[in-house]
C-alpha cells in the first residue's frame, strides 16, 4: 500500500488550507464541501488503499426493471404533493432491516413513537436502497412515509441533460485545474476533477430547489436525518429556510472520517475561521465517546449523547448470555468448553480478513491435532471459528473469497454466516474474541466484553484511540493473533477495562422532549 488513510486525509487537508477550498463559491454553491467525501473514496479506490466493496452490482436488466417503480413512486408517493404543514420531517437511512416484524431503519425508527407521544406531526422521506424500497406497502401511509424517488429521478434527468453545459469562469477553471494537478502529482493517479465537480454541482442545483419547495410546503420546525454528508442540498435548504436540522449518528466517527472531521486550518478563509455551510446544526450521538471523536465544525455543546435505541433494545436478551459466558470464563473448570473466535467482515478489507481467518484456523487446528496426538490436553484446545459477513457480501462471497471456500471444506469448526440469522448480537454474546477492522460492529462487540483484535490494514487509524488506550490490540498477521490468544489463555496479557456505556449509553428520551419543546 502506497498511502495510509492518515496520509490521504493529511494531503487533502493541506490542499484545503492552501486554496481555502471549503469556502470557494462556484456556481452559487460550495462544491468542495459537496465532493469532499466522494473524492476521498475515489482516491482510496484508485490508490488501492481499499478494495472495492464486495456487494452485488446492479445489472442492466435490474436498472431497467427498477425504472418503472421509480416512475410509479414519483407519482403515487411524491413528497412534494399536497400542502400539509408538519412539525418534523425525517430523512432516514435507505438500508432497512426486519425489526418488530417490519422493515425499519435501525437509526431512526424510534422517532415516530417519540413524536407521536409528544403530539407532533411528521413525515418520513425514504430513499431507495439498491434501487428498491423494502417497506411493506400496506403500512406506508400508516407510518407517514413518502418515497424520495421523484426528487432523485428529477435530479438524474437534470444532470444528464446539462452535463457539459456548466460555464466555469477562467478563475474557477484555473483553481480546479491547479487542485487536479496537485492531487494527481501527490497520489500518482488520474482524476477527472472537472467531471466530479460538475456532476455534484448539477445534482445540488436541482435538489436544493426541490428541498426549498418541500420545506415551504411542509413548514417543519425541525428536520432529522441520517448520513448528513450525503444530503448536502437538504442541509443547505434547511439553513436557507432557518429550519433546525439534526443528524442521528449511524456509524463510527474518527479524525479521519471526512464526513465529520474538519481540522481548524481547513475552515479558514482570509485568516479567519468560517462556518462550514453544509453541516447539521446538531448531532445526536450513540454515547459520550463519540462527542470528541474528531474536530467537528460545530460547537461541542451541539453534539449530544442520546444513545442507540436499537442496540439497547436488541442486546438485552443476549447481554445476559454474555454475562454467563464471562462468569464461566472466570471459573477454573472450563477446560472442555469451546472458545469462539468471531471475524467481523467488511467488503473493503474482506479478502485480507478472510485469508487471515483461514490461516488462523489452519495453524490452531494443526497445533491442536499435534497436541492431541501427544495426549497433551493441559490447555483449552477447543475452538470454533465464525466468519460473519457484511450484508453487502452475502451474495458474492463464494466467488470473491477463495479462502472461505477452502476453510469450510477443510475445517469442521469453521462456519461462514451469510444471512441475518443468528443475530449479530447473539454471535457477540457467545464469542470470546472478535477480529475486524473499523466496522461499527467492533464497538458493539466491545459492549459484549469480547476481547478485540484489530487487523493492521488501511483504516486501522480509525481505532487509534482504542489501540493507544489498550482497549483493543492491533495485529499484523495470523501468527501475532494466535500468540495473543495463547497469552490471553495463560493470563499473560491485559486489556484495559472500559465503561461500555461510554460507547452506547441508554436512550435518553428527555433530549428529544427538550428539542421538541
N, C-alpha and C positions, 0 to 999 in steps of 0.2 A: 504494500500500500504506500503510495507516494505521499499522501497527506493524511493527517488526523482530522477529526471533526473540529477539534480546537483550533488547528491551523487554518482550516477553511473559514471558520467564523471570524478569526482574528483578521484575516485578509479582507473579508467583506467589511468588517468594522473600520479598517484602515481606509478603505475607499469611501465609505460613508462619511468619515471625518474629513478626508481630503477634499471631496467635492460637495459636502453638505447635502448628500443625496436625499435624505429623508424629508428635506424641506424644499426640494426643487419642484416648482409647479410647472407642469407641461400639459397642455390641452385641458386646462381648468381642473386638474387633479394632481395628486402626488403619486406618480407612477412607481417610484421606487418602493414606497410602502405597499403598493399593490403586488409587486413582483418579488419582494424580499424572500418570502418562504419558498416560492416556486423556484427561484434562482438557486437557493441553497440545495434543494433536491436535485436540480439539474446538474449542478457542479458535482455533488456526491455521486451521481449516477455516471457522469462522463469520466470522472477520475477513478471509477471502480472502487470508491471507498465503501459504498453499499452495493449489494446485489439488487437486482430488480425484485420487487415483491413477487412472490410465487403464486399469486392468485390467478384464477382463470380470467382470460381476456374475453371480451365480447366479440363474437363472430359477426360477419356482415349480416347474416340471417338474423342474429339476435338484435342487432341495431335496427334493421328494417322492421322486425316484428314488434319492437318496442315503440316505434314511431306512432302507430295508431293509438295506443293507450295515452301517449303524450298529448295527442290532439284531443282525445276524449276528456282527459283530465283537465286540459286547458279550458274546455267549455263547461264541464259539469262541476269542476272543483276549483274554479278560478278565485284566488284570494282577493282579486280586485273587484269582484262583483258585489253589488249592494253598498249601502252607505251606513251600516250599523256602527255606532260608536261602541268601543270596548275599553275596558280598564287596562288590559295587558295583551301583548302578543308573545307567542313562544315560537322560536325557531329551533327545533330540536335536532338531534343527531340523526342523519339519514339511516345509519345502520340500526336495526332493531333485533331484539331477542325475545323469545317467548317468556313472559313473566306474568304471573297471575292469569294464566290461560289466554293471553293475547300478546301480540307483537307490540313491544314498547321500547322506547329509548331509555336505557338504564340511567342516564344522567339527568333527565328532566321529568320523568314520568310522575313524580310526586307533586309537581307544581299544580296540576289540575285539582288535587284534593285540597291543597293549601289555599288556592284561590277560591274554590267553592266554599270552603269553611269561612272565609272572610267576606263572602258575598260579592266577589269580584267577577266581572265578565271577562272572557278571554277567548282566544282562538289560537290553535297551533298550526303553523305553516310548515309542511313537511316536504323536503326534497327527496327525490328518488335515490335509492342505493343500487348500484349496478343496473341502472335504467329501469328499476321497478319499485313499486311500493308493496310493503308486506303487511300493512294493517288489514284487518278484516273489514271489508266494505260495509258490513252491516252496522258497525259501531263508529263509522267516521263522523256522521252527523251528530250522534250522541256525545262523542268526545270533542266536538267543536274543532274538527280538523279540516283544513284545506290543503290541497297539493300545490307546490310551487312550480309545477310544470309550465304554466302559462308564461311566467317571467323567464324561466330558463330557456324555453323554446324561442321566445322572442329575442332573447339575448344572443342565442346562437345564430339566428337569422340575421340580426343586425351586424354581428361580427363578420359573418360570411359575405354579406353584401358590401360592406365598407372596408374590408381588408385591402390595404394598399392605397387607400384614399386619404389617410391622415396627413395633413400638411404640417410637418415639423418645421420650425424656423431653423435658420442656419446655426444659430447659437445652440438650439436644442440638439440638432444633428451632431454638432461638434462635441457636446457633452456626452451624448450616448456613445459616440464613436470612441472617445477617449476612455470611457469606462469599459467598453467592449474590448479594446486593445489591451488594457491592463489586466482584465480578467483572463484573457487568452494567454497573455505572457506569463502570468503567475501560475496558472493551473495547467498550462500546456494542452489546451483544448480549444475547439472551435465552438463559439456560442453566438447564436443569432439574436443579439440583444434587441435589435430593432423590431423583429417579429414578436418577441416576447413582450416588449413594451406595448406595441400596437394592439395585440390581442387583449391584453389586460385593460388597456385604456378603453377599447371599444366595448368590452363587457361591462366595465364600470359605468360608462356613459349611459347605457341602456338601463342597467339595473338600478342605478341611482335615481333616475327619473321615475321608474316604476315604484320604487320603495317610498319616494316622496308622495306619490299618488296614493299608495296604500296607507301611509301614516295620516294623510289628510282625510281619507275616508273613515278610518277607524278611530283616529284621535286618541291613541292609547296614552296612559300616564307612564307606562314602563314597557320595555321590550327585554325579554330574556332570550339568550341564545347560547348555543353550544358551538365551539370552534369559531371564535370571532375572526381569526386570521384568514379564514376562507370566506368571510362575509363583509369585506371592506366597504362595499357600496351601501349595505344596510347600516353600518357604523356611521358612514358619512351622512346618510339621510337623517338618522336619529339626531346627530349633532346639529344639523341644519334646522330641524324642527323642534329642538330643545326637548327631546324625549330621552329620559334616562335609559341607558342600555347596559344590561348586566349579563356578564358571561358566567356560565356554570362550568367548572373545571371538568375536563373529560379525559385527562391523561397526565403523564409525567411532565414536569416543568423543570428546566435546568438552565444554567448560564449559557448553554449552547443551543437552546431552543429559540430560533429566530422569530417565532410567532409571538414571543413574550419578552425576550431579552434585548434591552436597549441600553448598552453602557452609556454613561453620561456624554462621552465625546461624540457619540453618534447622533445626539439630539441637538447639537449646537448649530446655530445659524448666526453669522456675523458676531461670533464670540459669545452669544447668549443661548442659554438652554431654552428650547421651544417645545411646546406640546406636540406629541405625536397625534396627528389629526385622526387617524383611523385606528382607534383603540377604545375598548369599552370603558365606561365610567367606573364600574366596579367589577371585581372578580370574586365569586363565591367559591372558596377552595375546599378541598377534602379535609384539611386539618392544618394546624399551625405550621407544620414542617414546610409547607409549600409557600407560605407567605413571604419568605425571604429566599426562595429558591433561585432567583435571578434578579438582575436590575430591571424591575418593572418601570415603565414610563409614567406611572401614576403614583399618587401618594400612598404611603404604607397603610394608612387607615382605610383606603379604598379596597384593600384585599382582605376579605373577611372569611374566617374559618366557619364553614357552615356544616360540613360533614358530607358523607357519601351514603345516602339512604339505601340505595340498592345493596351496597356491600353490607351495611348494618343489618338489613332485613334478611338477606340470603345467607349470611355467615353464622347466624345464631345457632342453628342446629349443629353445624359442623364444628363450631368452636368447642362445643362440649366433647366432640370426638377428639379434637386436637388436645384438649386438656387431659383426657385419658391417655393419649399417646405419650404426652410429656411425663405424666406420672409413671407410666410403665418404663420409660427410658431412664428414669431416675432410680428405678429399683435394680438391684444387683442380678436377680434371677430372670434374665430375659435372653439367654444365650441362643435359644432356638427361634427367636422372633425375627421375622423378616424386616429388613431395613429398606425403605422405599426411597429411591433416588429419582426425582422428578426433573425433567428437562422442559423448559418453557421456550417454545419456538417462536420465531418471527420470520417473516418472509425474507427480509433483507440480510439476515445472518443465518438462515435455515440450513444452507448447505454446510457451512462450517460447523454449526452446532450438532447437526445430525452425524457428521463424521466423528466429532469428539465423543458423542454419546455411544456410538458403535465401538470406538477404541476403548472407552472406559469399561463398557460391559465385557468386551473380549478379554481385557487384561485381568479384571477382577474374577471373572468366571474361570479363566485358565489357572490363576493362582489358587483359587478355592478348590479346583479339581485336584491340583497337585497336593494341597494340604490334606484333602480327604483321603487321597491315596496313601499318604503317610500316616493317616489316622491321627492327625493333629487338629483337634477341634477346640482349642482353647479360646479362639476368637470367634466372633459372630461372622459366619461365612454365608449367611442367607441374605441375598439382595434381590430386590425387584426394581427393574428399570422401566420407568414410564416416560414416554415422549409425547408431550401434549402439543399438538399442532395449533397454530393460529387459524381461526375460521377461514381466512383467505387462502390457506394451504390445503384445506380439506380435499378439494377435488383434483389437486395436481401433484401431491407428494409422491405417489408411486412412480411417476415419470421423472420427477425432479430430484428425488433424494435416494440415490442408489444405496447409500449406507443403511438407511432404514429398511429397505427391502432385504439386505443381507442380514441385518440384525434379527428381524422377525423369523427368518428361516433358520439361522444358526443357534439362536438362544431361546429357550422356552421361558425365560424370566424377563423377556423384553417385550413391551407392549406399546403400540402406537395408538394414540387416541385421536381419531379423525372425525369426531362428532361432539355434540354438546353434552352427551352423557358418557360417563358420570360427570356431574357438575365439577367445574374447576375447583370450587371451594372444598368439595369432598376430597379431591386429589391432594390439596394442600393439607387438609386435616390428617390424612393418612401418611404423608411424606415426612421423612426425617431431614432430607436435603432437597434444595432446589438449585438448579443451574440454569442461567439465562444471560441475557444481555441488558437491555434497557426498557423492557416492557413494564407497563403499569402493574402487571400481574406479579412482578417481583416484590413490589411493596405490599401487595395483598398477601403473598406468601409469608412475608416477614410478620404480618399480623397474626399468622397461624404458627409462629415460632419455628418456621422452617430455617434450618441453618443454610446460609445462602452463599453461593459462589458465582461470581460474575466473570464471564469469559473475556479475555483481553482482545477485543475486536474494536474497529471504529465505532464510536458511540459510547464506549465504556466511560468516557468523560462525563456522561450524564449522571453517573453514580459516584463521581469523585468524592463527594461529601461523605457518603456512607462507607466508602473504602478507607478514607482517611480516619474516620471515627472507629474503624474496626468493627462496624456492624455487619459488614459483608467482607468476603475475601475475594481477591482477584486472582484468576488462574490463567496460565498461558496455554496449557495442553492437558491431555488426559493423565500424564504422569504426575503433574503437580496436583491435579484434582484428587487422584487416588491417594497421594501422600497426605493431603489434608484430611481426607476421610479416615484414613488409618490413624492419624494422630488424634483426631477427634474421638474415635472409638477408644483410644487409650488415655483420653483426657489430657492430651499434651498441647492442645491449643485452646484459646479462649475467643469467644465472640462477645463483644461489648453488649451489656444489657441496654434496652431501649424501651421507651414508652410507646406501645402500639397505637394509642390514641393520638400520638403526635402526627402520624400519617393520615389516619381516618378517625376523626372524632365522631361522637354520636350526633345525629342530626339535631340541629338547634332551630326549632320552629320559630323561636322568638325573633330570629334575624328577619324572617320573612314578614312577621307581624309588624316589625318596625318599618320595613321597607314599604309595606302596603298602606301603612298609616299616612 
